[in-house]
Amino acid sequence: MKRKLAAGNWKMNGTRAALAELEKIAAAHPEAAVDILICPPYQLLAQAADIAAGSPVAIGGQDCHNEASGAHTGDISAAMLVDTGATAVIVGHSERREDHNETSALVREKARSAIEAGLTAIICLGESEAQRDAANTLDIIAGQLATSVPDITTGANTVIAYEPVWAIGTGKTPTTEQIDEVHDFIRARLVRRFGETEGAAIRLLYGGSVKPGNAAEIFATDNVDGALVGGASLKAEDFSPIIKALEATA
Ligand SMILES: O=C(CO)COP(=O)(O)O
């Protein structure tokens, strides 16, 4: 039985003072019925991993380079993330695709590099508002999925996060029917490509304005195995109820 996953992406938020929130999250869930992951900014990773040690909370990075080392000023490799104590990394977030012109082909190489280093790759996909309005959502998802997900993907090493770009940080969320449609589509494509067992084992997260108030409804949707949460993961008082809502479905 695959465990559901409540993941928090702190994005470019948080100095050392923010670690107090991580302490609160770890203390509030000593025996979680779901996996919990916090992805703080790089400078907090090693300390975050120390704080989370012995708790059900795992720590992840928000991006990695596709190469293991070398002349890439300002970048971080998957092996370096492992060295901090991180066990996962987000790749292909729409903010990386947009701000850093990351293509799906590059995202695939980052995911491959992360998996080869022993990290769980959380690969993000999602359509823009214009793409949804033009009824291109499933075509966009199909293309991103085909190109961003490496052949070495298994249920154990990869998580897919569906994050409609227009729902991120906007307070807008798709209807549960819209989430259902995309998640079912992703599941079918994964099963077709990786086979019944692995295709079904890859966890599918929904991300985009998940809050304590809408989490239960989103988690009741078929093929939603958890959430990738931005703003509401920054404070324990917001993230804990989301974890609990997911536990209620586990
Ligand atoms: O981008 C997200 C998580 O990666 C979602 O962000 P928000 O939850 O702030 O909308």
The ligand as an ORCA input file, in Angstrom:
! r2SCAN-3c Opt
* xyz 0 1
  O       3.881     25.904     -6.125
  C       3.359     25.335     -5.189
  C       4.039     24.235     -4.502
  O       5.174     23.824     -5.197
  C       2.032     25.746     -4.693
  O       2.153     26.976     -4.086
  P       0.916     27.582     -3.242
  O       0.442     26.465     -2.335
  O       1.480     28.737     -2.505
  O      -0.131     27.929     -4.250
*
